[in-house]
Amino acid sequence: MVVSGEGTVDMITRQHRQSPLRRLWMPLLTAAFLGYFGFHTFNGSYGKWALDRMKVQAAALESQLADLKREREELAKRVSFLRPESLDADLVDVEARTQLNVIRPDEIVVSLGATQQVEQ
């Protein structure tokens, strides 16, 4: 405090120079939050790019599922012919001959897609 000649007390005030960081801390903090969440929007476990990969994988799995269902239906149809109540004698004969590799002397076998072994 300074006492002037008139008997009044004058207060001395000091002004602090403001740091440039004082004005920038809120925008920097906001930019950090936006950067963090922006990064994880694209790169996170459930981000945009992961979602695109999951969609491609889901399409591939659906295609594989359709193939497996079609194969299962074909196998179920073949099995239904082997049930005792609807036994198809020709199918049983073909399956037995194929599994046992037995043919009669008057038959010709044409194997499609099978590899042939030649004995030497």
C-alpha positions in Angstrom: 0.0 0.0 0.0 1.1 3.5 -0.7 0.0 6.5 1.3 -0.4 9.6 -0.8 0.3 13.0 0.5 -3.4 13.7 1.0 -3.8 10.9 3.5 -5.6 8.4 1.1 -4.4 4.9 0.7 -3.8 3.9 -2.9 -3.7 0.2 -3.7 -1.0 -1.1 -6.0 -2.3 -3.7 -8.4 -0.2 -6.0 -10.3 -1.3 -7.4 -13.6 -0.1 -10.8 -14.6 0.7 -11.3 -18.1 -1.6 -14.1 -19.4 0.1 -17.2 -20.7 -0.9 -18.2 -24.3 -1.6 -21.7 -22.9 -4.4 -20.3 -20.7 -6.4 -19.4 -23.8 -5.6 -22.7 -25.6 -6.2 -25.3 -23.0 -9.9 -25.7 -23.8 -9.5 -26.0 -27.6 -6.6 -28.4 -27.1 -8.6 -30.5 -24.7 -11.5 -30.5 -27.2 -9.3 -31.4 -30.1 -7.8 -34.3 -28.0 -11.3 -35.7 -27.3 -12.4 -35.4 -30.9 -9.2 -37.0 -32.1 -9.6 -39.9 -29.7 -13.2 -40.6 -30.6 -12.6 -39.9 -34.3 -9.8 -42.5 -34.3 -11.9 -45.1 -32.7 -14.8 -44.3 -35.0 -12.8 -45.8 -37.8 -10.2 -48.1 -36.2 -12.0 -49.5 -33.1 -13.3 -53.0 -32.7 -16.7 -51.9 -33.9 -15.5 -49.0 -36.1 -16.4 -48.2 -39.7 -13.7 -50.4 -41.2 -14.4 -53.3 -38.9 -18.1 -53.1 -39.8 -17.2 -53.3 -43.5 -15.1 -56.4 -42.9 -17.9 -58.0 -40.8 -20.4 -57.4 -43.7 -18.0 -59.1 -46.2 -17.5 -62.0 -43.8 -21.2 -62.3 -43.2 -21.9 -62.5 -46.9 -19.2 -65.2 -47.3 -20.7 -67.2 -44.3 -24.2 -66.9 -45.8 -23.0 -68.3 -49.1 -21.2 -71.1 -47.2 -24.4 -71.8 -45.2 -26.5 -72.0 -48.4 -24.0 -74.5 -49.9 -24.1 -76.6 -46.7 -27.9 -76.6 -46.6 -28.0 -77.7 -50.2 -25.6 -80.5 -49.5 -27.5 -81.6 -46.4 -30.8 -81.8 -48.5 -29.1 -84.0 -51.1 -27.7 -86.3 -48.4 -31.1 -86.4 -46.6 -32.7 -87.4 -50.0 -30.2 -90.2 -50.5 -30.7 -91.4 -46.9 -34.4 -91.4 -47.3 -34.0 -93.9 -50.2 -32.1 -96.2 -47.8 -34.8 -96.3 -45.1 -36.6 -99.7 -44.7 -40.0 -98.3 -45.5 -38.9 -96.8 -48.8 -35.9 -99.0 -49.8 -34.8 -98.6 -53.4 -33.2 -101.8 -54.5 -31.2 -100.2 -57.3 -29.7 -97.6 -55.0 -28.7 -100.3 -52.5 -27.1 -102.4 -55.3 -25.1 -99.4 -56.6 -23.9 -98.4 -53.2 -22.9 -102.0 -52.3 -21.0 -102.4 -55.6 -19.3 -99.0 -55.2 -18.2 -99.7 -51.6 -17.1 -103.3 -52.2 -15.7 -102.6 -55.7 -17.4 -105.6 -57.1 -18.7 -106.0 -60.7 -20.1 -108.8 -62.8 -18.1 -110.1 -65.8 -20.7 -108.7 -68.3 -20.7 -105.2 -66.9 -18.8 -102.1 -67.9 -18.0 -99.5 -65.2 -17.6 -95.9 -66.2 -16.2 -94.0 -63.2 -16.7 -90.2 -63.4 -14.3 -88.1 -61.4 -12.6 -91.0 -59.7 -8.9 -91.7 -60.0 -8.0 -95.0 -61.5 -5.2 -97.1 -60.2 -3.4 -99.3 -62.6 -1.8 -102.5 -61.3 1.6 -103.4 -62.7 
